[in-house]
């Protein structure tokens, strides 16, 4: 049976890809914005990459939520 997309335990494949993409965007996104910082296209680059930076910030928040949910379920009522 397939797991829900936003479950507290999405499975090892999803976690592996999630952290891989998180680290990749940290490296590539920082490099691209750092390169544009000197030029006049920095504001445009920042606006166009903002959704990716938002997703980059949401991934650790999602993993923290999942950890908190699992701990709360283990404690019980």
LINLINLIN-V380491 format. One record per residue. N is the residue number from 1. SS is DSSP state (@ for helix, = for strand, . for the rest). PHI is phi as a letter, one per 40 degrees, with the letter a starting at -180 (none if undefined). NEAR is the number of other C-alpha atoms within 10 Angstrom. Layout:
[[N;SS;PHI;NEAR] [N;SS;PHI;NEAR]]
This chain:
[[1;.;none;3] [2;.;c;6] [3;.;c;10] [4;.;c;9] [5;.;c;10] [6;.;b;9] [7;.;c;11] [8;.;c;17] [9;.;b;16] [10;.;c;14] [11;.;h;12] [12;@;c;9] [13;@;c;8] [14;@;c;12] [15;@;c;13] [16;@;c;11] [17;@;c;11] [18;@;c;16] [19;@;c;14] [20;@;c;12] [21;@;c;14] [22;@;c;19] [23;@;c;13] [24;@;c;13] [25;@;c;17] [26;@;d;14] [27;@;c;11] [28;@;c;11] [29;@;c;18] [30;@;c;13] [31;@;c;12] [32;@;c;15] [33;@;c;16] [34;@;c;12] [35;@;c;12] [36;@;c;16] [37;.;d;14] [38;.;c;9] [39;.;c;9] [40;.;c;9] [41;.;c;12] [42;@;c;16] [43;@;c;13] [44;@;c;11] [45;@;c;15] [46;@;c;17] [47;@;c;11] [48;@;c;11] [49;@;c;14] [50;@;d;12] [51;@;c;11] [52;@;c;16] [53;@;c;17] [54;@;c;10] [55;@;c;13] [56;@;c;20] [57;@;c;12] [58;@;c;13] [59;@;d;15] [60;@;c;14] [61;@;c;12] [62;@;c;14] [63;@;c;15] [64;@;c;13] [65;@;c;13] [66;@;c;17] [67;@;c;14] [68;@;c;13] [69;@;c;14] [70;@;c;13] [71;@;c;11] [72;@;c;11] [73;@;c;10] [74;@;c;9] [75;@;c;7] [76;.;g;6] [77;.;c;5]]
